Amino acid sequence: MTEQGEDDALLPAGLRDVLPPDAAHEARVVAGLLTVFERWGYQRIKPPLVEFEESLLRDAGAAMAAHTIRVMDPVSQRMMGLRADMTLQIARIATTRLAKAPRPLRLSYAGDVLRVRGTQLTPERQLGQVGAELIGSEAPAADAEVLLMAVEALTAAGVTGLTVDLTIPTLVLALCEGLAVKAPASRHLRDALDHKDSAAVALAAGGHADLFAALVDAAGPAPDALERLSRLSLVAPAARELARLSAVAARVMEAAPDLNLTIDPVENRGFEYHCGVCFAIFARGVRGELGRGGRYLAGATANEAATGVTLETEIVMRAVPDPAVERRLYASHGTPAPETRALRAEGWTVVEGLESAADPTSDPEVEARRLGCDHILRDGAPIPLA
């Protein structure tokens, strides 16, 4: 038999314990984000951690299959999946349990997801998500609303230096379709565009190389990008996609003129199940995306328009300010309950001494410091510890 030690506390790769005071700080930040969503009219919803595989990975959910951990349900003997993303769960609920609810339907959520493996930028496999979905509207105003709400929520949490990068993955698809660029050339072209590989783009695009190169060169600050894109001659399906991107960008720039908004018309990576205007949110000096969102089709038949945003808790916590120093007050054992209750109502964190916690003859100040308190209660008043 081995002695209990640190090895007994080891966790699987990509999982971690969140300790004080970080856990409380994270909970407060998440609550603040959800409060902003609520004020925009988004109602809270709570999906299950695990679902049957066939419902979790149906239709658009198939894009998350490689990220999903599967387990056998000992009751039904059916395969279940641990959610790797919450957006598709919300879409399922909206188009089944809430199918008769008035549209547009606005829902918000928060919870953890679990993935097969992390990434180089985010090695964690258990991730917190805070998000919102707007289901039942095709209007560009819906895309702009979700984006602007996410920016407002992050700003309210204290995040500064925000940048939002707009894209529309369907633009390249529409161009390939309109220009009769067939697979596998279209797949090679999309890969080359994602990697901004000019030589590979020219090779895959053939006679349309100049057009696709112009799309790559158009990326940049929104006003400049829109001006460059407006000069391109696009086939009808692609022109419609570009018009939608322009409409969303115009609304965002009007509502948030100080927001650093950029456009990359050919970015596709990470938007596997999206089918319209998408966006990613960054903060200056913070590694990784704080969140991303965009348009997709919801439901088992994937036919209801939807758009949403998911904020990644671990990344958001890198961007928010450090928590304010907590005032911890030590009250000796036997302090009347009305006294401690009144102090807590004033905002104090009150740690009460317990009769068996220490020798009754010990110094209360020593006990207060041992328990991490910076004040002690004397004669009914909080006194700072020297």
C-alpha positions in Angstrom: 0.0 0.0 0.0 1.4 3.4 -1.0 1.0 6.5 1.1 -1.4 9.2 0.0 0.4 12.1 -1.6 0.5 14.4 -4.6 0.2 11.5 -7.0 -3.3 10.9 -5.7 -4.3 14.4 -6.7 -3.1 14.1 -10.3 -5.8 14.8 -13.0 -6.1 13.7 -16.6 -4.2 15.9 -19.1 -6.2 19.1 -19.9 -8.2 19.1 -16.6 -7.5 21.2 -13.6 -8.8 22.4 -10.2 -9.7 26.0 -10.0 -8.9 27.2 -6.4 -9.7 30.2 -4.3 -9.8 33.1 -5.0 -9.9 32.3 -8.8 -13.1 30.2 -8.7 -15.1 33.0 -7.0 -13.7 35.6 -9.4 -14.6 33.4 -12.4 -18.1 32.9 -11.1 -18.6 36.7 -10.7 -17.4 37.4 -14.2 -19.7 34.7 -15.7 -22.6 36.1 -13.7 -21.9 39.6 -15.0 -21.8 38.4 -18.7 -25.1 36.7 -18.2 -26.6 39.8 -16.6 -25.8 41.8 -19.7 -27.3 39.1 -22.0 -30.5 39.1 -19.8 -30.8 42.9 -20.2 -30.8 42.4 -23.9 -33.8 40.0 -23.5 -31.9 36.7 -23.6 -33.5 34.1 -21.3 -31.3 31.6 -19.4 -31.5 27.9 -20.4 -29.6 24.9 -19.0 -29.0 21.9 -21.3 -27.7 18.5 -19.9 -24.0 17.7 -19.8 -24.6 14.4 -21.7 -26.9 13.4 -24.5 -27.5 10.4 -26.7 -25.0 10.4 -29.5 -27.5 10.5 -32.3 -29.1 13.7 -31.1 -25.9 15.5 -30.0 -24.1 14.8 -33.3 -27.0 15.1 -35.7 -26.9 17.5 -38.7 -24.6 20.4 -37.9 -23.5 18.6 -34.7 -21.5 16.2 -37.0 -18.8 19.0 -37.1 -18.1 18.3 -33.4 -17.8 14.5 -33.7 -14.0 14.4 -33.6 -14.1 16.6 -30.4 -16.7 14.5 -28.5 -16.0 12.0 -25.8 -18.4 9.1 -25.9 -19.5 6.8 -23.0 -22.0 4.0 -22.8 -25.2 4.7 -20.8 -25.4 1.8 -18.3 -29.2 2.2 -18.2 -30.2 2.2 -21.9 -27.1 0.6 -23.3 -27.0 3.4 -25.8 -24.0 5.5 -26.7 -23.9 9.0 -25.2 -21.7 12.0 -25.9 -20.4 14.5 -23.4 -21.0 17.9 -25.0 -18.1 19.5 -26.7 -20.0 22.7 -27.5 -23.3 24.1 -26.2 -24.6 26.0 -29.2 -26.0 22.9 -30.9 -27.7 21.9 -27.7 -29.5 25.2 -27.5 -30.5 24.9 -31.2 -32.0 21.4 -30.5 -34.0 22.7 -27.5 -35.2 25.8 -29.5 -36.5 23.7 -32.4 -38.1 20.9 -30.2 -39.1 21.9 -26.7 -39.4 25.5 -27.6 -40.6 25.1 -31.2 -43.9 26.9 -30.5 -42.2 29.8 -28.6 -42.5 33.2 -30.3 -39.7 34.1 -32.7 -37.2 35.5 -32.7 -36.2 33.4 -29.7 -33.4 34.7 -27.5 -31.7 32.3 -25.2 -28.5 32.4 -23.1 -26.5 29.8 -21.2 -23.3 29.0 -19.2 -21.6 25.8 -18.5 -18.7 23.5 -19.1 -17.9 21.4 -22.1 -15.4 18.5 -22.4 -13.3 17.7 -25.5 -11.2 14.9 -26.6 -8.1 17.1 -26.7 -7.0 20.7 -26.2 -5.2 22.9 -28.7 -1.8 24.5 -28.7 -3.3 27.9 -27.6 -5.9 26.3 -25.2 -4.5 23.1 -23.8 -7.5 22.7 -21.5 -10.0 20.0 -22.4 -12.7 21.1 -19.9 -13.7 24.6 -20.9 -16.3 27.1 -19.7 -18.7 28.6 -22.2 -21.0 31.6 -21.8 -23.2 32.3 -24.8 -26.4 33.5 -26.4 -28.4 32.4 -29.4 -30.9 34.3 -31.5 -33.1 31.9 -33.3 -35.7 32.6 -36.0 -34.5 35.7 -37.8 -32.6 36.0 -41.1 -32.1 39.8 -40.7 -28.6 41.3 -40.7 -29.7 43.2 -37.6 -29.8 39.9 -35.7 -26.1 39.2 -36.5 -25.2 42.7 -35.5 -27.2 42.5 -32.3 -25.4 39.3 -31.1 -22.0 40.8 -31.9 -22.7 44.2 -30.2 -24.1 42.5 -27.1 -21.0 40.3 -26.7 -18.8 43.4 -27.0 -21.0 45.2 -24.4 -20.8 42.3 -22.0 -17.0 42.0 -22.3 -16.6 45.7 -21.8 -18.8 45.6 -18.7 -16.5 42.9 -17.4 -13.6 45.2 -17.7 -12.0 43.9 -20.9 -10.2 46.6 -22.9 -8.6 46.7 -26.3 -11.2 44.7 -28.1 -11.0 43.8 -31.7 -13.7 42.0 -33.7 -12.8 40.2 -36.9 -15.7 39.7 -39.3 -15.8 37.0 -42.0 -18.3 35.1 -44.1 -17.2 31.5 -44.9 -20.0 31.1 -47.5 -18.5 33.7 -49.7 -15.7 31.4 -51.1 -18.2 28.6 -51.4 -20.6 30.8 -53.4 -17.7 32.0 -55.6 -16.5 28.4 -56.3 -20.1 27.4 -57.2 -20.7 30.4 -59.4 -17.3 30.1 -61.2 -17.7 26.3 -61.5 -14.6 25.5 -59.5 -15.0 21.8 -58.8 -13.6 19.6 -56.1 -10.9 18.8 -55.3 -9.6 22.2 -56.6 -12.2 24.0 -54.4 -11.0 22.2 -51.3 -7.4 23.0 -52.1 -8.4 26.6 -52.7 -10.2 26.9 -49.4 -7.2 25.5 -47.5 -4.8 27.9 -49.3 -7.1 30.8 -48.5 -7.2 29.9 -44.9 -3.4 29.8 -44.7 -3.1 33.0 -46.9 -0.7 31.0 -49.1 -0.6 33.2 -52.3 1.2 30.6 -54.4 -1.2 27.8 -53.5 -4.2 30.1 -54.1 -2.9 30.9 -57.6 -2.4 27.2 -58.3 -5.8 26.1 -57.1 -7.8 29.1 -58.5 -6.4 28.7 -62.1 -7.9 31.3 -64.3 -9.6 33.0 -61.4 -6.3 33.6 -59.5 -6.5 37.4 -59.6 -10.0 37.5 -58.2 -9.2 35.2 -55.2 -5.9 37.1 -54.6 -7.9 40.3 -54.5 -10.1 38.8 -51.8 -7.1 37.9 -49.7 -5.6 41.4 -50.1 -9.0 43.0 -49.1 -8.6 41.9 -45.5 -8.0 44.7 -43.0 -9.9 47.5 -41.1 -13.6 47.3 -42.0 -14.0 50.6 -43.9 -10.9 49.9 -46.1 -11.9 46.3 -46.6 -15.4 47.1 -47.6 -14.2 49.7 -50.1 -11.8 47.2 -51.7 -14.4 44.5 -51.8 -17.0 46.8 -53.4 -14.7 47.2 -56.4 -14.7 43.4 -57.2 -17.0 41.9 -59.8 -18.6 38.9 -58.2 -21.0 36.3 -59.5 -24.6 36.7 -58.1 -24.4 34.1 -55.3 -21.2 35.6 -53.9 -22.4 39.2 -54.4 -25.4 38.4 -52.1 -23.1 37.0 -49.4 -20.9 40.1 -49.7 -24.0 42.4 -49.4 -24.9 40.7 -46.2 -21.4 41.1 -44.8 -21.5 44.8 -45.7 -24.9 45.3 -44.1 -23.8 43.7 -40.8 -20.5 45.6 -40.7 -22.4 48.9 -41.4 -24.7 48.3 -38.5 -21.9 47.5 -36.1 -19.8 50.5 -37.2 -22.8 52.8 -36.7 -23.6 51.4 -33.2 -20.0 51.1 -32.0 -17.9 53.6 -34.0 -14.9 53.2 -31.6 -14.8 49.4 -31.9 -11.8 48.1 -33.8 -13.6 46.1 -36.5 -11.7 44.2 -39.1 -12.8 42.0 -42.1 -11.2 38.9 -43.5 -13.6 37.8 -46.3 -11.9 34.4 -46.8 -11.3 33.0 -43.2 -13.1 29.7 -42.7 -11.2 27.8 -39.9 -13.2 27.1 -36.8 -16.5 27.9 -38.4 -17.4 24.3 -39.4 -21.1 24.5 -39.1 -21.7 28.2 -39.8 -23.4 29.4 -43.0 -23.2 33.2 -43.0 -21.6 36.1 -41.3 -19.2 35.0 -38.5 -16.9 36.8 -36.1 -14.1 36.3 -33.7 -13.3 38.5 -30.7 -9.8 39.3 -29.5 -8.3 41.6 -26.8 -5.0 43.4 -27.0 -2.2 41.4 -25.3 -4.4 38.3 -24.7 -3.5 35.0 -26.3 -6.4 33.3 -28.1 -9.9 34.2 -29.0 -12.2 35.5 -26.3 -15.1 34.2 -28.2 -16.6 33.6 -31.6 -20.0 33.4 -33.2 -22.0 33.7 -36.4 -24.9 32.4 -38.4 -26.0 28.8 -38.7 -29.1 26.6 -39.4 -30.8 25.2 -36.3 -32.9 22.0 -35.8 -33.0 18.4 -36.8 -33.9 19.4 -40.3 -31.4 22.3 -40.2 -33.9 24.8 -41.6 -34.3 27.6 -39.0 -32.2 30.6 -39.3 -30.1 31.3 -36.2 -27.1 33.3 -35.0 -25.2 33.3 -31.8 -22.0 33.9 -29.8 -19.9 31.7 -27.5 -17.4 33.3 -25.1 -14.7 31.0 -23.8 -14.4 31.5 -20.0 -10.7 30.5 -19.7 -9.7 33.1 -22.4 -12.0 35.8 -21.0 -10.4 35.4 -17.5 -7.0 36.2 -19.1 -8.5 39.5 -20.2 -10.5 40.8 -17.2 -8.9 42.8 -14.5 -7.7 41.1 -11.3 -10.4 40.9 -8.6 -10.7 43.5 -5.9 -9.0 42.7 -2.7 -11.6 40.9 -0.4 -12.2 42.4 3.0 -12.0 39.4 5.4 -13.0 40.1 9.0 -12.4 37.6 11.9 -15.0 37.5 14.6 -14.2 35.5 17.7 -16.3 32.6 18.7 -19.4 33.7 20.6 -19.9 36.9 18.6 -23.7 37.5 18.6 -25.3 36.4 15.3 -27.1 39.8 14.7 -23.6 41.5 14.7 -22.1 39.2 12.1 -25.3 39.3 10.0 -25.2 43.1 9.9 -21.5 43.1 8.9 -22.1 40.7 6.1 -25.0 42.9 4.9 -22.5 45.8 4.8 -20.3 43.8 2.4 -17.8 42.2 4.8 -16.7 38.6 4.5 -16.9 37.5 8.1 -15.0 34.4 9.2 -16.2 33.2 12.6 -14.0 31.5 15.1 -15.1 28.0 16.1 -14.8 26.8 19.7 -12.7 23.8 18.7 -10.6 25.6 16.1 -7.9 26.7 18.5 -6.9 26.9 22.1 -9.3 29.3 23.7 -6.3 31.1 25.3 -4.7 31.7 21.9 -4.3 35.2 20.5 -7.3 36.1 18.3 -5.0 38.2 16.0 -2.9 35.1 15.4 -5.9 33.1 14.5 -7.2 35.9 12.2 -4.0 36.0 10.3 -3.9 32.2 10.1 -7.3 32.2 8.4 -6.3 34.9 5.9 -8.2 37.8 7.5 -7.1 41.4 7.3 -9.5 42.8 10.0 -10.6 41.7 13.4 -13.8 42.5 15.2 -13.3 44.3 18.5 -16.0 45.9 20.6 -18.4 45.6 17.7 -16.1 47.4 15.2 -13.8 46.1 12.4 -10.2 46.9 13.2 -7.4 46.5 10.6 -4.7 44.1 11.5 -1.3 45.8 11.8 
